[in-house]
Amino acid sequence: MKPTPFDYSAPRSVPEALALLADEDRDPKVVAGGQSLIPMLGMRLARPGLLVDITRIPGLDELTVDASGALHIGAAVRQARAAADPLVRHGWPLLAAALGHIGHPQIRARGTVCGSLVHHDPAAELPTAALALEARFVIAGPSGTRTVAAEDFFVATFQTAVEPDELLTEVVVPPCRGGWAFEELTRRHGDFATIGVAVLVERAEDAVRAARVVFCGAGPTPVRLPAAEAALTGTAFGPAALDAARDAVLTHLAPSGDVHATAAYRREAAAHLLVRACTTAWERTR
Ligand SMILES: Cc1cc2nc3c(=O)[nH]c(=O)nc-3n(C[C@H](O)[C@H](O)[C@H](O)COP(=O)(O)OP(=O)(O)OC[C@H]3O[C@@H](n4cnc5c(N)ncnc54)[C@H](O)[C@@H]3O)c2cc1C
């Protein structure tokens, strides 16, 4: 199929973009990398009258670290660029690993980090990494700019806190501490995750001081599993802690079944991936 007719505009400032997005009559839509939106237009799952291309707005293509050590990724930063950036690779390796699981090089060359976060496919890697890393989202709109925590950003499948007349201008990721791992199961290389997990572990001697466990493909949003985090935290790392974390997944994770996998298969695979990810993350605390 072909898209329905639409106008195209490439504003040069955020206020200009917001003015275009305020034009309700044309049902405008932001386009960034186009790697999710353009296929949706082709299938007529979206029928905007105006595309607002934000990739030419000066400043939105910046990737910087601020004085507090937080990483700022602007809305026009492509996934491939973020994945290859030495700052990201050394300071936020969990994010770099998650980026490496997205589709294929061609997709990552065009797709943006922020576009994936706003699109919010529940099987996508970046929303899960963002929740694990406690990212913050800077959203510009008609009444000013607001910052939303990751816990409040992902609302439902394909829905975030960003309203139709708003723009996600950047994602801010606090410094990443401790060991990390990102594991996922896919039918073929480059597919969305059937199930996946991001793990962060902080160490105190031989014990886990803190753990963060977030799954993708396990619900309508990234799923944080406090029961698994509690099973790991405060214990000496080893088989008993891993068994407890595994049991927490089997007891508390409630993924859905679909054409790709049954719910039971997803849950069992999630438990297996968690054990593997925790082991890797712990090794990386040394
Ligand atoms: C073959 C193929 C395989 C893929 N595999 C994967 C995969 O394995 N894992 C994965 O996570 N993704 C995958 N993707 C999706 C890819 O990561 C997209 O790049 C991403 O989902 C959207 O980013 P984008 O910049 O292309 O956004 P676009 O397609 O331009 O936009 C996506 C949506 O977000 C909105 N939007 C974009 N940026 C902003 C912003 N700054 N503010 C407000 N709204 C905004 C748009 O209006 C639109 O609704 C795949 C895509 C393809 C085509």
The ligand as an SDF file (V2000), in Angstrom:
LIG
                    3D

 53 58  0  0  0  0  0  0  0  0999 V2000
   13.0440   -4.0510    9.8900 C   0  0  0  0  0  0  0  0  0  0  0  0
   12.9980   -3.3530   11.2160 C   0  0  0  0  0  0  0  0  0  0  0  0
   13.4800   -4.0000   12.3320 C   0  0  0  0  0  0  0  0  0  0  0  0
   13.4570   -3.3560   13.5660 C   0  0  0  0  0  0  0  0  0  0  0  0
   13.9160   -4.0360   14.6560 N   0  0  0  0  0  0  0  0  0  0  0  0
   13.8520   -3.4420   15.8690 C   0  0  0  0  0  0  0  0  0  0  0  0
   14.3100   -4.1200   17.0320 C   0  0  0  0  0  0  0  0  0  0  0  0
   14.7860   -5.2650   16.9910 O   0  0  0  0  0  0  0  0  0  0  0  0
   14.2210   -3.4760   18.2260 N   0  0  0  0  0  0  0  0  0  0  0  0
   13.7020   -2.1950   18.3270 C   0  0  0  0  0  0  0  0  0  0  0  0
   13.6300   -1.6780   19.4260 O   0  0  0  0  0  0  0  0  0  0  0  0
   13.2820   -1.5250   17.2420 N   0  0  0  0  0  0  0  0  0  0  0  0
   13.3400   -2.1190   16.0240 C   0  0  0  0  0  0  0  0  0  0  0  0
   12.8910   -1.4310   14.9330 N   0  0  0  0  0  0  0  0  0  0  0  0
   12.3330   -0.0510   15.1200 C   0  0  0  0  0  0  0  0  0  0  0  0
   13.4550    0.9870   15.1180 C   0  0  0  0  0  0  0  0  0  0  0  0
   14.2170    0.8910   16.3240 O   0  0  0  0  0  0  0  0  0  0  0  0
   12.9390    2.4360   15.0330 C   0  0  0  0  0  0  0  0  0  0  0  0
   14.0410    3.2120   14.6800 O   0  0  0  0  0  0  0  0  0  0  0  0
   12.3690    3.0430   16.2660 C   0  0  0  0  0  0  0  0  0  0  0  0
   11.3110    2.2480   16.7610 O   0  0  0  0  0  0  0  0  0  0  0  0
   11.7710    4.4260   15.9940 C   0  0  0  0  0  0  0  0  0  0  0  0
   12.7700    5.4010   15.8860 O   0  0  0  0  0  0  0  0  0  0  0  0
   12.7300    6.4350   14.6920 P   0  0  0  0  0  0  0  0  0  0  0  0
   13.7040    7.4970   14.9920 O   0  0  0  0  0  0  0  0  0  0  0  0
   12.8760    5.7010   13.4110 O   0  0  0  0  0  0  0  0  0  0  0  0
   11.2670    7.0520   14.8690 O   0  0  0  0  0  0  0  0  0  0  0  0
   10.1170    7.3560   13.7960 P   0  0  0  0  0  0  0  0  0  0  0  0
    9.7740    6.1250   13.0330 O   0  0  0  0  0  0  0  0  0  0  0  0
   10.4410    8.5770   13.0290 O   0  0  0  0  0  0  0  0  0  0  0  0
    8.9240    7.6950   14.8230 O   0  0  0  0  0  0  0  0  0  0  0  0
    8.3570    6.6820   15.6240 C   0  0  0  0  0  0  0  0  0  0  0  0
    7.2350    7.3030   16.4650 C   0  0  0  0  0  0  0  0  0  0  0  0
    7.7820    8.1520   17.4750 O   0  0  0  0  0  0  0  0  0  0  0  0
    7.3490    9.5120   17.2890 C   0  0  0  0  0  0  0  0  0  0  0  0
    8.5370   10.3300   17.5610 N   0  0  0  0  0  0  0  0  0  0  0  0
    9.8020   10.1010   17.1220 C   0  0  0  0  0  0  0  0  0  0  0  0
   10.6650   10.9560   17.7020 N   0  0  0  0  0  0  0  0  0  0  0  0
    9.9190   11.7510   18.5120 C   0  0  0  0  0  0  0  0  0  0  0  0
   10.2440   12.8160   19.3900 C   0  0  0  0  0  0  0  0  0  0  0  0
   11.5040   13.2200   19.5900 N   0  0  0  0  0  0  0  0  0  0  0  0
    9.2340   13.4170   20.0800 N   0  0  0  0  0  0  0  0  0  0  0  0
    7.9470   12.9990   19.9150 C   0  0  0  0  0  0  0  0  0  0  0  0
    7.5870   11.9790   19.1090 N   0  0  0  0  0  0  0  0  0  0  0  0
    8.5610   11.3520   18.4230 C   0  0  0  0  0  0  0  0  0  0  0  0
    6.8170    9.6060   15.8660 C   0  0  0  0  0  0  0  0  0  0  0  0
    5.8050   10.5830   15.7410 O   0  0  0  0  0  0  0  0  0  0  0  0
    6.2730    8.1910   15.6780 C   0  0  0  0  0  0  0  0  0  0  0  0
    4.9970    8.0770   16.2690 O   0  0  0  0  0  0  0  0  0  0  0  0
   12.9260   -2.0320   13.6800 C   0  0  0  0  0  0  0  0  0  0  0  0
   12.4660   -1.3620   12.5470 C   0  0  0  0  0  0  0  0  0  0  0  0
   12.4890   -2.0080   11.3220 C   0  0  0  0  0  0  0  0  0  0  0  0
   11.9600   -1.2780   10.1130 C   0  0  0  0  0  0  0  0  0  0  0  0
  1  2  1  0
  2  3  1  0
  2 52  2  0
  3  4  2  0
  4  5  1  0
  4 50  1  0
  5  6  2  0
  6  7  1  0
  6 13  1  0
  7  8  2  0
  7  9  1  0
  9 10  1  0
 10 11  2  0
 10 12  1  0
 12 13  2  0
 13 14  1  0
 14 15  1  0
 14 50  1  0
 15 16  1  0
 16 17  1  0
 16 18  1  0
 18 19  1  0
 18 20  1  0
 20 21  1  0
 20 22  1  0
 22 23  1  0
 23 24  1  0
 24 25  2  0
 24 26  1  0
 24 27  1  0
 27 28  1  0
 28 29  2  0
 28 30  1  0
 28 31  1  0
 31 32  1  0
 32 33  1  0
 33 34  1  0
 33 48  1  0
 34 35  1  0
 35 36  1  0
 35 46  1  0
 36 37  1  0
 36 45  1  0
 37 38  2  0
 38 39  1  0
 39 40  1  0
 39 45  2  0
 40 41  1  0
 40 42  2  0
 42 43  1  0
 43 44  2  0
 44 45  1  0
 46 47  1  0
 46 48  1  0
 48 49  1  0
 50 51  2  0
 51 52  1  0
 52 53  1  0
M  END
$$$$
